[in-house]
């Protein structure tokens, strides 16, 4: 069965770190939105916020297409981004159309801890990620929408990375492996296309 692990959630919640580590441990391709956007930014460039938003949209569309391409040759791919609601809905719609099973990880944590991580990484971030400048703490908290089981499904794995140790990662890896190995539950099973 074709499967996708979607790693999403809040800013500075270790999404990229966890997704790339899972990719190694699961022997899977990891499609990281930031990496793709940086490549597009270096190649195409941008001069203002509007052009940067176009880069973001192009990156998302590229991510969706690459997911399909990887799954044409492999059974598992990991997608990582702080997907907007409409982007997540479109991804899961793609999954339904293609008979793909997905497991969602929603990365979160204490807002104060996440904001400190965000501030620590800002000076080292690629320019494509800093076009809005540094987000003030009140805005950072406001854009951190809480986990929505109606959107992500009650079976999504919510991961608190406030204090995230190697043991916490191993526990998460075990959960993901278990989900990938398990028979599909009704919430995760999508009809397969008939190729006859």
PAZAPA-4460 file (N, C-alpha, C; in steps of 0.05 Angstrom, whole numbers, plus 32768, in hexadecimal, padded with zeros to 4 digits):
% residues 196
    n_x    n_y    n_z   ca_x   ca_y   ca_z    c_x    c_y    c_z   seq   type   mol
   8011   7FE8   8000   8000   8000   8000   8011   8019   8000     1      X     A
   800A   802C   7FF0   8018   8046   7FEF   8011   8056   8008     2      X     A
   8025   8062   8015   8021   8070   802E   8030   808A   802F     3      X     A
   8025   809E   803C   8031   80B8   8040   8031   80BF   805D     4      X     A
   8048   80C7   8068   8049   80D2   8083   804A   80F1   807F     5      X     A
   8036   80FE   8089   8035   811B   8088   803E   8127   80A3     6      X     A
   8052   8137   80A2   805C   8144   80BA   8056   8161   80B8     7      X     A
   8044   816A   80CA   803B   8186   80C9   8039   8191   80E5     8      X     A
   802F   81A9   80E8   802C   81B5   8102   8037   81D1   8104     9      X     A
   8040   81D8   811C   8047   81F3   8122   8064   81FA   811A    10      X     A
   8069   8214   8117   8084   821E   8111   8097   8216   8128    11      X     A
   80AF   820E   8120   80C5   8208   8133   80BE   81F0   8145    12      X     A
   80AD   81DE   813C   80A5   81C7   814C   80B5   81AE   8144    13      X     A
   80CC   81B2   8137   80DE   819C   812F   80D3   818B   8118    14      X     A
   80C2   8196   8107   80B7   8187   80F1   80CC   817C   80DE    15      X     A
   80DD   818E   80D5   80F2   8186   80C2   8105   8171   80CE    16      X     A
   810D   8177   80E7   8120   8165   80F5   8114   8149   80F7    17      X     A
   80FC   8147   8100   80EF   812D   8104   80E9   8120   80E9    18      X     A
   80E0   812F   80D6   80D9   8123   80BC   80F2   8117   80AF    19      X     A
   8109   8125   80B0   8121   811B   80A3   812C   8103   80B2    20      X     A
   8129   8103   80CD   8132   80EC   80DC   8121   80D4   80D7    21      X     A
   8107   80D8   80D5   80F4   80C2   80CE   80FC   80B6   80B2    22      X     A
   8102   80C8   80A0   8109   80BF   8085   8120   80AB   8085    23      X     A
   8135   80B1   8095   814B   809F   8098   8143   8085   80A4    24      X     A
   8134   8086   80BA   812D   806E   80C9   8118   805D   80BA    25      X     A
   8108   8069   80A9   80F4   805B   809A   80FC   8055   807D    26      X     A
   8115   805D   8076   811F   805A   805B   810B   8066   8046    27      X     A
   8104   807F   804B   80F0   808C   803A   80FA   80A7   8030    28      X     A
   80EF   80AF   8019   80F5   80CA   800F   80E6   80DE   8020    29      X     A
   80F4   80F3   8027   80E7   8109   8036   80E6   8122   8024    30      X     A
   80CE   812C   8020   80CA   8144   8010   80C5   815B   8024    31      X     A
   80D8   816C   8027   80D7   8182   803B   80D2   819C   802C    32      X     A
   80BC   81A9   8034   80B4   81C1   8025   80C9   81D7   8027    33      X     A
   80D6   81DA   803E   80EA   81EF   8040   8101   81EB   802D    34      X     A
   810A   81D2   802B   8120   81CC   8018   8119   81D2   7FFB    35      X     A
   8101   81CA   7FF4   80F8   81D0   7FD8   80F5   81EE   7FD4    36      X     A
   80EA   81FC   7FE7   80E7   8219   7FE3   8102   8228   7FE2    37      X     A
   8115   821F   7FF1   8130   822B   7FF0   813C   8227   7FD5    38      X     A
   8139   820F   7FCA   8144   8209   7FAF   8137   821B   7F9A    39      X     A
   811C   821E   7F9B   810E   822F   7F89   8116   824C   7F8D    40      X     A
   8119   8254   7FA6   8121   8270   7FAB   813C   8276   7FA0    41      X     A
   814F   8263   7FA4   816A   8267   7F99   816A   8268   7F7B    42      X     A
   8159   8259   7F6E   8158   8256   7F51   8149   826D   7F44    43      X     A
   8131   8272   7F4F   811F   8286   7F43   8123   82A2   7F4F    44      X     A
   8127   82A2   7F69   8129   82BB   7F77   810E   82C8   7F7E    45      X     A
   810F   82DC   7F8E   80F7   82EC   7F94   8100   8307   7F9E    46      X     A
   80EF   831B   7F9A   80F6   8336   7FA2   80E3   8342   7FB7    47      X     A
   80CC   8335   7FBB   80B8   8340   7FCE   80A7   832A   7FDA    48      X     A
   8096   8331   7FEC   8085   831D   7FFA   8073   830F   7FE7    49      X     A
   8067   831D   7FD4   8055   8311   7FC1   8063   82FB   7FB1    50      X     A
   807B   8300   7FA8   808A   82EC   7F99   8092   82D5   7FAB    51      X     A
   8097   82DA   7FC4   809E   82C5   7FD7   8085   82B3   7FDB    52      X     A
   806E   82BE   7FDD   8055   82AE   7FE0   8051   829C   7FC7    53      X     A
   8058   82A7   7FAF   8056   8296   7F97   8069   827F   7F98    54      X     A
   8081   8284   7FA3   8095   826E   7FA7   8089   8259   7FBA    55      X     A
   807C   8262   7FCF   8070   8250   7FE2   805B   823E   7FD4    56      X     A
   804A   824A   7FC4   8035   823B   7FB6   8041   8228   7FA3    57      X     A
   8055   8231   7F94   8063   821F   7F81   8070   8208   7F8F    58      X     A
   807B   820D   7FA6   8088   81F8   7FB6   8074   81E3   7FBF    59      X     A
   805D   81EC   7FC8   8048   81DA   7FD0   803E   81C9   7FB9    60      X     A
   803A   81D5   7FA2   8031   81C6   7F8A   8046   81B1   7F82    61      X     A
   805F   81B9   7F84   8075   81A7   7F7E   8076   8190   7F91    62      X     A
   8071   8196   7FAA   8070   8181   7FBF   805B   816C   7FB9    63      X     A
   8043   8175   7FB1   802D   8163   7FAA   8035   8151   7F92    64      X     A
   8041   815E   7F7E   8049   814E   7F66   805F   813A   7F6D    65      X     A
   8072   8143   7F7C   8088   8131   7F83   807E   8119   7F94    66      X     A
   806A   811E   7FA5   805E   8108   7FB4   8054   80F3   7FA1    67      X     A
   8046   80FB   7F8D   803B   80E8   7F79   8051   80D9   7F6B    68      X     A
   8066   80E8   7F63   807C   80DC   7F55   808B   80C7   7F66    69      X     A
   8090   80CE   7F7F   809E   80BC   7F91   808E   80A3   7F95    70      X     A
   8074   80A6   7F99   8062   808F   7F9E   805E   807E   7F85    71      X     A
   8064   8088   7F6E   8063   8078   7F56   8079   8063   7F56    72      X     A
   808F   8068   7F65   80A6   8056   7F66   80AA   8049   7F81    73      X     A
   809E   8054   7F96   80A3   804B   7FB1   8088   8049   7FC0    74      X     A
   8089   803D   7FD7   8070   8039   7FE7   806D   804D   7FFD    75      X     A
   8081   805E   8003   8080   8070   801A   808E   808A   8013    76      X     A
   8082   80A0   801C   808F   80BA   8019   8087   80CB   8032    77      X     A
   8099   80DC   803B   8094   80EE   8051   8092   810A   8046    78      X     A
   807D   8118   804D   8079   8134   8046   807A   8146   805E    79      X     A
   8089   815B   805D   808C   816D   8075   8087   818A   806D    80      X     A
   8075   8196   807C   8070   81B3   8079   805C   81BB   808E    81      X     A
   805A   81D5   8093   8044   81DF   80A4   802D   81E5   8091    82      X     A
   8020   81D0   8087   800C   81D2   8073   7FF4   81E3   807D    83      X     A
   7FEB   81F5   806C   7FD2   8203   8071   7FBB   81EF   806F    84      X     A
   7FA4   81F7   807A   7F8D   81E5   807A   7F86   81DC   805D    85      X     A
   7F84   81EF   804B   7F7D   81E8   802F   7F92   81D6   8022    86      X     A
   7FAB   81DA   8029   7FC0   81C9   801E   7FBE   81AC   8029    87      X     A
   7FB9   81AA   8043   7FB6   818F   804F   7F9E   8181   8043    88      X     A
   7F88   818F   8040   7F70   8183   8034   7F76   8179   8018    89      X     A
   7F84   8189   8008   7F8B   8181   7FED   7F9D   8168   7FEC    90      X     A
   7FB0   8167   7FFF   7FC1   814F   8000   7FB1   8136   8007    91      X     A
   7F9F   8139   801A   7F8F   8121   8022   7F7C   811A   800B    92      X     A
   7F73   812E   7FFC   7F62   8128   7FE5   7F72   8119   7FD0    93      X     A
   7F8B   8121   7FCB   7F9C   8112   7FB9   7F9F   80F5   7FC2    94      X     A
   7FA3   80F2   7FDD   7FA6   80D7   7FE8   7F8D   80C6   7FE2    95      X     A
   7F76   80D1   7FE7   7F5D   80C3   7FE2   7F5A   80BA   7FC5    96      X     A
   7F61   80CD   7FB3   7F5E   80C7   7F96   7F71   80B1   7F8E    97      X     A
   7F88   80AF   7F9B   7F9D   809C   7F92   7F9E   8083   7FA3    98      X     A
   7F8B   8080   7FB7   7F8B   8069   7FC8   7FA3   8067   7FDA    99      X     A
   7FAD   807E   7FE3   7FC4   8080   7FF5   7FBC   8082   8012   100      X     A
   7FC9   8073   8023   7FC4   8075   803F   7FD8   8089   804B   101      X     A
   7FCE   809A   805E   7FE1   80AD   8069   7FDF   80AD   8088   102      X     A
   7FF6   80B5   8093   7FF9   80B8   80B0   8001   80D5   80B5   103      X     A
   7FF3   80E3   80C6   7FFA   80FF   80CB   8006   8102   80E7   104      X     A
   801D   8111   80E7   8029   8119   8100   8025   8137   8103   105      X     A
   8019   813F   8119   8015   815C   811E   8029   8164   8134   106      X     A
   803D   8174   812D   8052   817C   813F   804A   8196   814D   107      X     A
   804D   8197   8167   8046   81AE   8177   8058   81B0   818F   108      X     A
   8052   81C3   81A1   8061   81C6   81B9   8059   81DF   81C8   109      X     A
   8066   81E4   81DE   8060   81FC   81EE   8067   8214   81DC   110      X     A
   8054   8227   81DA   8059   823E   81C8   8072   824E   81CF   111      X     A
   8078   8251   81E9   808F   8260   81F1   80A9   8252   81E8   112      X     A
   80AA   8238   81EA   80C1   8228   81E2   80C4   822A   81C3   113      X     A
   80AE   8226   81B5   80AE   8227   8198   80B8   8243   818E   114      X     A
   80AE   8258   819C   80B6   8273   8193   80D4   8277   8198   115      X     A
   80DF   826D   81AE   80FC   826F   81B2   810B   8261   819D   116      X     A
   8102   8249   8195   810F   823A   817F   810E   824A   8165   117      X     A
   80F6   8256   8160   80F2   8266   8148   8106   827D   8148   118      X     A
   8109   828C   815E   811C   82A2   815F   8139   8299   815C   119      X     A
   813F   8282   8167   815B   8278   8165   8163   8271   8149   120      X     A
   814F   8268   8139   8156   825F   811E   8154   8276   8109   121      X     A
   8146   828C   8110   8142   82A1   80FD   815B   82AC   80EF   122      X     A
   8171   82B1   80FE   8189   82BD   80F1   8195   82AA   80DD   123      X     A
   818F   8290   80DF   819C   827C   80CD   8189   8272   80B7   124      X     A
   8171   827D   80B6   815D   8273   80A3   8163   827E   8087   125      X     A
   815B   826F   8073   815D   8278   8058   814B   8290   8053   126      X     A
   8152   82A2   8042   8142   82BA   803E   8125   82B5   8035   127      X     A
   8120   829E   8028   8105   8298   801F   80F2   8294   8037   128      X     A
   80FD   828F   804F   80ED   828A   8066   80EB   82A2   8078   129      X     A
   80F7   82B8   8071   80F8   82CF   8083   80ED   82E9   8076   130      X     A
   80DD   82E5   8061   80D3   82FD   8052   80C0   830E   8063   131      X     A
   80B4   8303   8078   80A2   8312   8089   80B1   831F   80A1   132      X     A
   80CB   831A   80A3   80D9   8323   80BA   80D4   8311   80D2   133      X     A
   80DC   8319   80E9   80D8   8308   8101   80BB   830C   810B   134      X     A
   80AD   82F6   810E   8091   82F8   8118   8091   82FE   8136   135      X     A
   8082   8312   813E   8080   8317   815B   8072   8301   816A   136      X     A
   8078   82FE   8184   806D   82E7   8193   804E   82E5   8192   137      X     A
   8040   82FB   8194   8023   82F9   8193   8018   82EF   8179   138      X     A
   8025   82F6   8162   801D   82EC   8148   8025   82CE   8146   139      X     A
   803D   82C7   8150   8046   82AB   814F   8031   8299   815D   140      X     A
   8027   82A2   8174   8013   8292   8182   7FF9   8291   8173   141      X     A
   7FF1   82A8   8167   7FD8   82AA   8158   7FD7   8298   8140   142      X     A
   7FED   8294   8132   7FED   8284   811A   7FF1   8266   8120   143      X     A
   7FF6   825F   8139   7FFA   8243   8141   7FDE   8237   8148   144      X     A
   7FD0   8230   8133   7FB5   8224   8136   7FB8   820A   8145   145      X     A
   7FA6   8204   8158   7FA7   81EB   8167   7FA1   81D3   8155   146      X     A
   7FA9   81BC   815E   7FA3   81A3   8150   7F85   81A1   814C   147      X     A
   7F7C   819B   8134   7F60   8199   812D   7F5A   817C   8124   148      X     A
   7F4E   816B   8136   7F49   8150   812F   7F35   814D   8117   149      X     A
   7F24   8161   8114   7F11   8160   80FD   7F20   8163   80E3   150      X     A
   7F37   8171   80E3   7F47   8174   80CB   7F5B   815D   80C7   151      X     A
   7F6A   8157   80DC   7F80   8144   80DA   7F77   8127   80E0   152      X     A
   7F60   8123   80EC   7F57   8109   80F3   7F5F   8102   810F   153      X     A
   7F4D   80F4   811C   7F52   80ED   8138   7F69   80DA   813C   154      X     A
   7F72   80CD   8126   7F88   80B9   8127   7FA3   80C6   8122   155      X     A
   7FA3   80E1   811D   7FBD   80EE   8119   7FCE   80ED   8133   156      X     A
   7FE8   80EC   812F   7FFA   80EB   8146   8002   8108   814D   157      X     A
   7FFB   8111   8165   8002   812C   816E   801C   8129   817E   158      X     A
   8030   8138   8176   804B   8136   8181   8053   8150   818F   159      X     A
   8056   814F   81A9   805E   8166   81B9   807D   8166   81B9   160      X     A
   8089   817B   81AD   80A6   817C   81AB   80B2   8190   81BF   161      X     A
   80A3   8198   81D3   80AD   81AC   81E6   80C8   81A2   81F1   162      X     A
   80C8   818A   81FB   80E1   817C   8203   80E1   8162   81F4   163      X     A
   80F1   8160   81DF   80F0   8149   81CD   810B   813B   81CD   164      X     A
   810C   8125   81DA   8125   8116   81DE   8127   8100   81C9   165      X     A
   813E   80F2   81C9   8141   80DB   81B8   812D   80C5   81BF   166      X     A
   8127   80C2   81D8   8113   80AE   81E0   80F7   80B6   81D5   167      X     A
   80F1   80D0   81D6   80D7   80D9   81CA   80D7   80D3   81AC   168      X     A
   80ED   80D8   819F   80EE   80D2   8182   80EA   80B4   817D   169      X     A
   80F7   80A3   818D   80F4   8086   8189   80D8   807D   818E   170      X     A
   80CA   8089   81A1   80AE   8083   81A6   809D   808B   818D   171      X     A
   80A3   80A2   8182   8095   80AB   816B   809A   8099   8153   172      X     A
   80B3   8091   814F   80BB   807F   8139   80AB   8065   813C   173      X     A
   80A9   805A   8154   809B   8041   8158   807D   8045   8151   174      X     A
   8071   805C   8158   8055   8061   8152   8051   8062   8134   175      X     A
   8063   8070   8126   8061   8073   8109   8064   8058   80FC   176      X     A
   8078   8048   8104   807C   802D   80F8   8063   801C   80FD   177      X     A
   8057   801E   8115   803F   800F   811B   8028   8017   8109   178      X     A
   8025   8031   8105   800F   803A   80F3   8013   8031   80D6   179      X     A
   802C   8033   80CD   8031   802B   80B2   802E   800D   80AD   180      X     A
   8033   7FFD   80C2   8031   7FE0   80C0   8015   7FD6   80C4   181      X     A
   8005   7FE5   80D2   7FEA   7FDC   80D9   7FD7   7FDB   80C1   182      X     A
   7FC3   7FCB   80C4   7FAD   7FCB   80B0   7FA0   7FE6   80B1   183      X     A
   7F96   7FF0   809A   7F89   800A   8099   7F71   800A   80AB   184      X     A
   7F6E   8020   80B9   7F55   8024   80C9   7F42   8033   80B7   185      X     A
   7F28   8033   80BD   7F14   8041   80AC   7F1C   805E   80A7   186      X     A
   7F28   806B   80BB   7F2E   8088   80B8   7F46   808C   80A5   187      X     A
   7F55   8077   80A0   7F6D   807A   808F   7F6B   806B   8075   188      X     A
   7F57   805A   8071   7F55   804B   8059   7F46   805B   8043   189      X     A
   7F52   805B   802C   7F46   8068   8015   7F43   8054   7FFF   190      X     A
   7F2F   8056   7FEE   7F2A   8043   7FD9   7F41   8042   7FC5   191      X     A
   7F49   802B   7FBD   7F5E   8028   7FA9   7F51   802A   7F8D   192      X     A
   7F60   8035   7F7B   7F56   8037   7F60   7F56   801C   7F53   193      X     A
   7F43   8017   7F42   7F42   7FFE   7F33   7F51   8002   7F19   194      X     A
   7F68   7FF4   7F16   7F79   7FF7   7EFF   7F74   7FE2   7EE9   195      X     A
   7F5E   7FD3   7EEC   7F58   7FBF   7ED8   7F50   7FCB   7EBE   196      X     A
***
